[in-house]
Amino acid sequence: MKKRFTKNMNYRSLRYFILLIVTILMNISLLYSKNKQSKSLETVVIDAGHGGKDPGTMTGSKREKDITLAIALNLGNLIKERIPGVKVIYTRHTDVFIPLFERSVIANKNNADLFISIHVNFCATPSIKGTETYVLGLHRTEDNLNVAKKENSAILLEQDYTTRYEGFNPNLSESYIMFELIQDTNIEQSVEFAGIIQDSFRKQAQRDSRDVRQAGFLVLRESAMPSVLIETGYLSNPSEAAYLMSDNGRMAIATSIYNSFKTYKNKFESRLNQKIATNTAEVSAAVPSAELGIKKEPEAKPQEVIKESEVLKEPEIIEQKIEKPAKRLVEKKEITTDQITYAVQIAAFPKKLPLNSKIFKGIQDVSEFQFGGYYKYYCLSTETLAESKHNLSQIQLKIPKAFIIVFKNGEPILFKDRPKSK
């Protein structure tokens, strides 16, 4: 009897100790969240497009690389002066050549909260003018594709670009199929920031706005944070070229971007404050202060002992206390497994096609799903990757550009995000 009493006392002490540790860890987590709140959006990377041996768009003596650098430096100075708590990092602050992949590496290494890439546009039609802000995605118009081709062509000046960018050729439309199934976790924040920028250009700088757009920009592909690419105007338009070459014009553009940054920062932090407050309330409810008081506790019920033993990962305690309720609790826990299926994608179009379209070259049992504004067509669903690879080899005899796609519980996911086999 004495041995049993001592055992129960030791267990209750251990229980209080665990609750105390959990509470301390939760409080540390809350303090860390509050620190992150005070430091939220603390780092911004400003990328002046082109540079060095890459002049970008040119018209006479007007060069894109000079305009973007001036705007970037003006923007950085405004943030430093008016929001001193924000750390500003430039991908370049002089006239040097920086490979596209290194620009996103700079942002990722510095744990940036925002990436802003600044550029100047060009068009064969001189009358076209206005600002555009891009987020990462698949081009939906020929104009967007042409802009992406122009900006991505900077990789042609890099050594061994075919290896670095996995065979990507910026001048071939076929290369941009890689952006079809991109799932950008920061897309909502990027689109929000881009919209604020375009509103600011229109209302504050009095510039023509050509809205927020999507396209496949390599400089945005590897950025692990909300990212935008801003086309600040058309160097091919005489009036905009004169505006962008003037000190007043470049400062006005920089000021509009700064105001947009400030607005976005305030909105982001307001949402973060609300989220932290909600989490704080949930933690307080989860661990009542009364649980930490050392009071005389009534004999624990078997149900309570079993639950806490499971948390402590002590199966032998469960067996010592009572076996049947423990078994019943385990039976209530249902282990669910995600259903992973593989298929072969054969086409993607902005408009819906009949499933027996001649485009599919006689392939039977074609299915479709919508993603990113496109209708995606696939066939030969299977539960194993090996079988799907075999199917792909057969399909590529008819459609060489077909590739394997993955579904998790019926929803498309990136191939690299599929669960790995044990």
N, C-alpha and C positions, 0 to 999 in steps of 0.2 A: 504493500500500500504506500509506504514511504517512497519507494522507488518510483512508483507511478506518479505520485504528487510532485516529486522533484523533476520528473520528466516533463510534466505539464507546465511547471513554472519555467523551465528552460525554454520551452516552446513559446510561452507567452512573451518572455524577454526577447527572444529572437524576433517575434512578430513586431514588437514595438521598435526594435532596432531597424528592421527592414522599413517600416513606415517612416521612421525618422530619416533614413537615408534617402528614400524616395522623395520626401518633402523637400529635403535640402537640394536634391538634384533638380527638382521642379523649380525651386526658387532661383537656382543658378541659371536655369534655362530662361526664366522670365527676365532676369537681369541682363542676360546676353541678348535677348530679344529687344529689350529697351535700349541697350547700347547700339544694336543694329538700327533701331528706329532713329536714334539721334544721329547715326552716321549713314542713314539710307541715302541713296544716290550721292554717295560721297566721292565717286570717281567717274569722270567722263573722259572718253578718248575722242579727240578731234582729229580727223583724218583729212589732210589737204590732198586732194586727188592729184595723181601724176607726180612729176618732179624729176630733176636731173636730166638724163638722156631721153626721158619721156615727156615731151611738152604738152601732150594732150591735144585738144582742139586748137587750131591756129587760124588766124585771119590777119594777114599782114604781119605786123609786129606784135599783135595781141596774142598772148599765149595763155591757155587754160591754167597751166601750172602756176603762173604768177598770180592770177586772180584768186585761185583757190587758197593759196598760201596766205595772201593778204586777209581774206575773209576769215580763215581759220585762226590766225593770230589775233585779229580784232575780237573774235568770239571768245577766245580763251582769256584775253585780257579783261573783257567785260565780266566774265564769270569770276575770275580771281578777285577783281575789285569789289564786286557787289555781293558775291556769295563766298566769302573767304573760307568757309568750311568745306567747300568742294575742291577736290584735287583735280587739276587739269593736266592731261597728258597728250602731247602731240605725237602723231606717227612721224611727222617731220616738221621742223621749224626753220629749215633752210632749203635751198634748192638742191636736193639730193634725190636719187632714185631709190625707192623702197618697193620691193616686190609685193604683189597683192597679198600673198599668204602671210607675210611678216606683219602686215597691218593688223590683221585679226589676231595674230599671235601676241602682239603688243597689248591689245585689249584684254585678251584672256589671261595673260601672265599678271596683269595688274588688277585682276578681278574687277574690271570696269562695270559700272551699272548702266552705262549708256554708250553707244558707239555712233558717232556722227561723221559721215563721209561727205565731203563737199566737192562738187563738180560744176562744170559749165557745159551746156549742151550745144549741139550744132545740127542744122537741118539744111537740106538742099533748097528748101523754099524759104527765102529771106523774110517773108512776111510773118512766119510763125514765131511767136514769142511767148514768154511766160515761165513760171516756175513749176517744177514737178518734184514730188518727194516719193521715193521708191522704198518698198519693203521687199524682202526676199520672197520669191515665188516664181511660178511659171508664167511667162509672158502670155497675155491674152490678145494682144494686137501686134501687128507688124511693127508699129512705131516703138513699142516697148522692147521688142526683140532687137531692133536696130540700136537702141540706146545701150542695151546690155552688151551687144557685140562691140560697140565703140569703147565702152569702159573696160570690158574684159580683154580687149586686144593688147592691153599693157603687158600681159604675160608673155607675149611674143618676144619681148626684150629681155626676158629672164633666161638664164641658162638652164637647160634640161627641163623646160616647162612641161613637156609631155609626160615625164615621170612624176613631177611634183603634182600636177593636176590630173593624173590618172588618164592621160590620153585626150583630155578635153581640148577641143579646137574652137576658139571663140568665134571663128568665121563660119562654122558649119551649124546650121539650124538643128541638125540631128543631135549635136552634142548636148543640147539643152533638155533632152529627155530626162537627164539626171535630176532635174528639179521637179519632176512630176509628182513623186511621192514624198517630197520633203515635208516633214512634220515639225514645223518651227514652234517650239514651246513658248517663244517670246512674241509670236505674231500679233497677239491682241494688243500688247503694250506698244509694239512697233507701229502698228496701224494708228493707235490713239495718238502717239507722239507725232506721227507724220501728218495727221489731220490738224493738230494744233499748229504745226509749222505752216501749213498751207493757209489756214485762217489768218495767221499773223502776217504772212506775206501780202495777202489780199487787203486786210483791214488797216495794218499799220504801215507797211512799206508801199502800199498802193501799187502792187505788182499784179499782173495778170496771172491767175492761178489755173494750172492745168491738172489740178487735183492729185490725189494719192494714187499710186500705181504699183503694180507688181511686176517683177522681172527677175531673171536669173543672174544675179551679180555674185561673182566669186568672192569679192571682198566682204560680202555679208554672209556667205555660206558658212564659214567657220566661226563666226562670232557667237559666243555663248551668252549673249545679253541682248536686250532690245536694241535694234540697229536700224538706221535709215541711211539712204543715199540721197542727197539733195542736189538736184540740177537747178542752179540759181538763176538761170536765164540762158538765152541763145546768143552765142557769139556771132552767129550767122545773121542775126537781125541788127541792122546798123544802130538803132536807138538803144537797144539793150546792150550792145557791145560798148557804146560810149558810156552808158550807165555803170557797167561792171568795171570799166577801166578807170572810173573816177573814184577818188577817195571817199566822197560823200556816198556814192552808190554802194561801195563795198561795206562801209560802216553801217548803212541802213539795212543791208542784208544781214550782217552780223548781229545787229541789234534785234531784228525780228527773230532770228534763231535763238538768241539769248532769252528774249521774252517767252518764247515757246518752251525753252528748257525750264525756265522758272515756273511756268504754269504747270507743266507736266510734273515737275518735282513736287510741287505743293499737292497736286492731286494724288500722286503716288504715296506720299507720306501720310496724307489724310486717311487713305484706305488702310495703310499699314497700321496706323494708330488704332483704328477701329478693330482690325483683326487681332492685334495684341490685347486690346481690352477684352475682347470676346474670349480669347485663350486664357487670360487671367481668371475670368469668371468661371470658366470650365475647370481650371485647376483647383480653385478654391472649393468648388462644389465636390470635386473628386476626392479631396483629402481634408475632411473636416478637422478643425483644431482639436476637437474633443478626443479624436483618436490618439493624440499624442500624450494625453494626460495619464499618469500612472495611477490608475484606480483599481480597486478590487474588481476583478472581472468574474462574472458567473462562468460556470463550466461551459466550455465551448461545445456547440452542437456539432454532431458529426458532419453535417452539411458544410458548416463554416470551416472546419478543420480541413476537409478535403479541398475546398476551393483554394485556401491559402497554401496548402501543400503543393498544389499544381503550380502556383505562382513561384514557389521556392524551388521547384524542380526536385522534390524529394519523394520519389515514389515509395520508398521504404516506409516513410511516415504514414502514407495512405494505407499501406497494408497493415501496419500495426494498429491503426485506429479502427478502421472498419472497411471491409472489402466490398460488400455489395453496393453501397451507395457510390463508391469510387467507380466501380464498373459502369453503373448507370450513367454517371456524369460523362464518362468517356464516350459512351454510346451517343450522347446528345450532340457531341462535337462532330460535325460533318466536314470532311476534308473535300473541298471542291478543287477540281483541276481545270485550268483553262483549256479550251479546245483550240488547238492550233491546226490550221489547214494551209496547204500550199496550192498555188495555181499558176498558170502561165498567162501573163498579160500580153495581149496581141495588138491593142490599139487604144488610143485616147483621143477624143474629139470634143470640141466645145458644144456641139449639137448632138442630139440623140439620133442614133442610127437603128434601123431594124436589125434584129439579131441574125437575120439571114442575108445581110448585106454582102454584095460581091467583094467588098473590101476585105472580108474575112477569109476569102479564097477557099470557100467550101468547108471550112472547119465547122464541125457540128457542136451542139450543146454550148453555145456561147452565152455567157451571162454578163451582167453589167452592174456597176455601182458608180455613185457620184462622189467626186473628191476634188476640192480646189476649183470648182466651177467647170470641171470636165466630166464627161462620161467615160469611164474606163471599162474596157471589154476584156474578158478573160475566159479561160476554159480549163478543163481537166483538173478539177479540184481533187486533192489527195491528202492523206494524213501524214505522209512521209516525204522528207526532202529528197531521198534517193529516187523515189518513184517520180517526183516532180522534175528532177533533173533529166530522167529518161524521157519524160513527156516533152520537155523543152527541146531536147535534141531533135525530136520528130517534128515539132512545130516550126523550128527554125529552118527546116527545109523549105517551108512555104513563106514564113515571115521571119527573116534573119534577125530583126531587131526585137523579137519577143524576149521576155525575161521573166524570171520567177518573182511572184509576189506572195506575201504572207498575210493570213487573216488570224486574228485572235478573237475568239467568240463571235465570229462573223464580221469583225471590223478590221479594215486594212491597217497594218503596222509596217514600220521599216524592217527590212530584212535583217539588219544588224541587231534589232531589238527582240528578235524571236527568242524564246527560251532555249537555252542550250541543253542538249541531251546529257544525262548523267552517265 
